[in-house]
Amino acid sequence: MIPFNKPYLTGKEIQYIEQAVKSGKISGNGEFTKKCHDFFQKKYGFNKCLLTTSCTDALEMAAILIDIKEGDEVIMPSFTFVSSANAFVLRGAKLVFADSRNDFPNINENSIERLITPRTKAIIVVHYAGVACEMDVIMEIANKHKLFVVEDAAQAIDSYYKGNPLGGIGHLGCFSFHETKNVISGEGGMLIINDSRFSKRADIIWEKGTNRKEFFNGEVKKYEWVDIGSSFLPSEIIAAFLYAQLENLDIIQKKRKEIFNFYYTELEELSKSGKIQFQTIPCYSTNNAHLFYFLCSDEYVRNELLTYLIDNGIYAVFHYQPLHSSKYYNNLYDSRNLENAVDYSKRIIRVPLYYELTITEVKYISYTIKHFFLTK
Ligand SMILES: *Cc1c(COP(=O)(O)O)cnc(C)c1O
């Protein structure tokens, strides 16, 4: 069976973990955490980074930082992972779901403004498949209405909008290093603080609501409880693993792009004949080869193809159930029709894409897909 994903070890993960363990400091915010922060600040020019134990945690920190309170409204796409939503629901927000664009699954920026009310506090954008949302338009809307923008950049490492790294454009950005992402640490994430007004409070929330950072910097004599917070920082063991991955980021990205392009070439005839629809990448976005997905003509064909692939030893998958129609949110939803979100969830199919996937396997997967469509 070809799995959907296989975590890739670059080689130095165990060595760095051993180094962290032997150093005698394995709780958070040590040498490897600093190395990871420095890496991102240097490579992407991010203002301030804080590693977290997941992207979910980074999103939860973002919700606390922008001070989401009971009844505040946040606008976000329905076509996303639950964490984008949960973080804000946990703080009492009312979710206002927006539809996806009709050419790719990101939030339709033109649908945002009419969803704004006096209670709106933030716009959450999700760079699905590492493809950028139309950030100039979104930031302009946010500035005009004095709203915060949080980027769920879980899938968007090393991807750019008009030359600017994703995660570095909104007030706050959130990354994931879950084992299914391009760069991994098992579970793991990172919050990017682009708006310096949040910097000091971010350190406090990160360290369980204490002013431990000021204490270590010698600014206060003892540290104490000064705000709400949680245990958002990962241990040095996780940071050590992540650092080994970061040292190989360019190699990983190059390989993933090669695999992406190979799929593209192999399946181009199906796209040309209209059997499948390739993903659209707008000219203002780069492609970070996080996912290779395409759309089938309808749900029936998509499900048949999934079964056919599994029968042939290929584990392909689909997602997301639009959040507005989920079991949890269904009853709370205002019943507006979000047709593009629903349409993607019915027609999307994602095929295996991971570092160790061989060209022979990509050929086999593509051949199997083409064979399926011969009879269609
Ligand atoms: C993976 C993912 C998350 C969650 O990341 P974790 O690190 O697993 O918490 C959130 N949003 C999106 C869009 C994702 O793809």
The ligand as an SDF file (V2000), in Angstrom:
LIG
                    3D

 15 15  0  0  0  0  0  0  0  0999 V2000
   -2.8500   21.0360    9.9330 C   0  0  0  0  0  0  0  0  0  0  0  0
   -3.7470   22.2000   10.0360 C   0  0  0  0  0  0  0  0  0  0  0  0
   -4.0750   22.7980   11.2650 C   0  0  0  0  0  0  0  0  0  0  0  0
   -3.7130   22.1960   12.5810 C   0  0  0  0  0  0  0  0  0  0  0  0
   -2.3670   22.0550   12.8090 O   0  0  0  0  0  0  0  0  0  0  0  0
   -1.8700   21.2740   14.1130 P   0  0  0  0  0  0  0  0  0  0  0  0
   -0.4200   21.6150   14.1670 O   0  0  0  0  0  0  0  0  0  0  0  0
   -2.1440   19.8370   13.8830 O   0  0  0  0  0  0  0  0  0  0  0  0
   -2.6140   21.8230   15.2720 O   0  0  0  0  0  0  0  0  0  0  0  0
   -4.8280   23.9470   11.2510 C   0  0  0  0  0  0  0  0  0  0  0  0
   -5.2750   24.4940   10.1150 N   0  0  0  0  0  0  0  0  0  0  0  0
   -5.0050   23.9540    8.9160 C   0  0  0  0  0  0  0  0  0  0  0  0
   -5.5070   24.6110    7.6690 C   0  0  0  0  0  0  0  0  0  0  0  0
   -4.2460   22.7760    8.8360 C   0  0  0  0  0  0  0  0  0  0  0  0
   -3.9990   22.2260    7.6400 O   0  0  0  0  0  0  0  0  0  0  0  0
  1  2  1  0
  2  3  1  0
  2 14  2  0
  3  4  1  0
  3 10  2  0
  4  5  1  0
  5  6  1  0
  6  7  2  0
  6  8  1  0
  6  9  1  0
 10 11  1  0
 11 12  2  0
 12 13  1  0
 12 14  1  0
 14 15  1  0
M  END
$$$$
